[in-house]
C-alpha cells in the first residue's frame, strides 16, 4: 500500500478507535490516541511506533475484519512504521536499503565477508590463513589489530550517527518540544527493559502468535534483546582489555569477554529461532506475510552472526580458525553496517515513542 | 461438525454463544455435563451482543481489586427500581443483585480480565467493572475456557424448532450448512438473545417505520428460539412493543455498528426534526441519564430522523464521533445540506437564541443556562448557537435490545403459560432479562443478568441431566 493510502487508513481507523476506546487498557497507543482528536501523518508515525504489535487490539476488536469497518491496527501500524524507518533514515540516500531489505542486507553482509576474507588473505603471512594459531594475539595474525579497529570503529560510529539523526528527526516530528527529565528517561527505559507493553495490559502476555494470551513473544524477544546486549558488553570488555589492559584476544573460556559472549550468543540463537517460529505461526490477518520480510532478515542475520561466533570459539585452535574468524567478523561488520537500515531501528523509534509518551502523559 | 450434532448423547444443549450461554455452558461442564453450544453466527461474529458490551455491574460490600467503595444490595436495588419504575420482578431482581457479589473473581478465574472504568465514562468506578479489551475479549476468553473444559461448539447452527411435550424438552431441530439435524438433550438452555435484528417482527409493533431503525448489535438476534419457545406454550414476559433505543448517527451501518455510532452532542445544541422544528428539551438532564430516551423520541418523528445542530463553541467537548459532522458557515447553508427548509431552520435557531437567558455554562453540572418562553424549553446548557461554522449530525433510532422474553423462576426454569414450570427448559440473558428489566436500563446490568442467570441455568440444567 502506498504511503498516502496507509496514512489515510491509519487516520480512518484511529477515528473509529477514538470513538470506541475499548482497548485503552492494553497498551500505550490508545491512551496516547485519546489525547488527540486529529491524526495527521506525524501523529500516526508516533502512534505506530508506540505500537508493539501485540495483536490484542485486533483480536479483541468488535470492528476487526470481516466487519465492514475492517479495523486492523496492527497491520496498518506495521506498514506506517516501515515508512517511518525510510523517512527518518540517515543519510536519506541509503533509505532505499529498506526496499527489498532481504536482498539489500544479504548484499551488504556478503560484501563485508568478502572484504574481511580479502583482508585476511592479503595480510596474513603466506599459508598462515590455514594454520592453527594459538595464544594471545592469534587473531591479529589473520586480521591485523589496527585494521579491525579502523573498520569496526568507522562502521559503528556511522551507525550511531544514523541512529542519533533518526531519533532527532522523529522526536522533532512527534510532538511539541517537551522537557525530558530523568524520570521520563527512566520510565521509557524501564518500559523497554520489561517489554511492558507486551504484557497485554493485565500481565497475561499478548495475543501473539494467535488469539490466546501468551508470553512467548516477550520471552523470545528478551532472549534476543538481552542476547544482543550481552554480546555488545562482551565486545566492549574485549576492547578495553585489548586497548587499555594490554590483554590480547583470543581470551580463555573463563574470561569476561568469552563468558558474556557465550551468554549473549545463546540468546541470539534461541531468541531469533523462537521469534521466527512465532512469526510463521502468527495470524496472517494482523500479520500479513509480506510484512515479515524485514523482521525475518534481521533475525537470520543475528542467528548467523551468533552461530559463526560459536563455531569460531569451538574451532579456534584448529586450522579452520583463520577462515572462521574472517567469516564471523564479516557477519559482525555486516550486521553493524545494516543496523540503521533494517529491523533493528525499531528499537530507536520505539524508545523515542515511549519517551514521548512518558513526556506527554499526565502524571498519574 | 455434523458429528457433534448427531453422534453422542448430550446432557445440556445451549442455544446461543454469547455471555449468558457461555456462562451456562462452562458451569454445566464444570458440573460434569456433556455440553453442546449452538451459535448461529460464524466464528468471526460469535458472541451475540456480548461482543459489543464493555462492562458489568456487580454488588460489593467493600472495595475490591477493581471497584472502589461499596455498592450494597439496597443501593443497587434502588438504582434498578428507579430506571424500571417498578416494572420488575423483585425476588428475581434481588437474586440477580445478590448473586452478582464476587462475580468479578469468578470471571477472572475463567480468563476475563477486568479493569477500572475507561476514560470519559460516566463515573462508574464504584459500580461497574470494565472488560479489558471489551466484550469481544470476554467472549474470546469464555470460548477458550469452555473449549478447554470440553464444551463442544458448533457455529452457524440455527435452532429452527423445539420438541416440547407437557413442559419437557426432548430435542431441537438444528440447521447447519443447509442440513437439518435433530439434536436430543436432557436439558435445554435458551440463551439466544432478543429479536431486535428481526425487522419484520419489529414492524409488528412499530409498523413500516421500523425500516428506518438501525440495529446497534448483532444481525443474528432474530428471535427464532424465543419464537419457538412461545409457540411451544411458554409464558411470555416484557412488553413486546418496547425496545431500548438510543440516538445514533444516521450513517451508521444497518447492523453491528456498536458503540462508535453514538452521538453525544445533543446537550450542546438543539435537535430539530425533518420540519426543522424542535421537539424535546435537549437539556433536561445529564446526557448519560437521557441518551436512552432519544432513540424513541426520534422514532416518533416524521421520517424517524432528527438533526442535532451546534455551533463552533462545543467542538471538542463531547466524545469524538466516528463520522464527521456536516459543517457549513451559515444556518441556511446547513439547512440546505440537511435538506431542511432554510427559512424554518433559521427561524428555529433565531427563536432559540432569543430565548436563551444569561447563565454560567457548566457541562459538569445542571447549570443555570436555560431558555425562557420557549416550547419545548431547553432547561440546561442553553447557549446561543451563533458562532460559525455550524455543525450538524443526523440521528436515527438505534435499537439496542428488546424487552420481550420468557418468564423464569429462581432456578432460571421457564414457565408454561399455565403457570407451571417446565421440566428441563432454562433461559438466561436477554431472552429472560424482561423479567427484571420491565423498562429502562442500567449500564452494565444486562451482562449481570446474563452472567448470574447463565450460571444458575447451567447448574440447574446439569443437575437435571444428572438425575
Interface residues (C-beta under 8 A of the other chain):
Chain A: X15 X16 X18 X19 X20 X21 X22 X23 X24 X25 X26 X31 X34 X37 X56 X57 X59 X60 X61 X62 X63 X66 X67 X68 X69 X200 X201 X202 X204 X211 X212
Chain B: X44 X45 X51 X52 X54 X113 X115 X118 X119 X120 X130 X131 X132 X133 X134 X135 X136 X137 X140 X144 X253 X256 X258 X259 X260 X262 X316 X319 X320 X321 X322
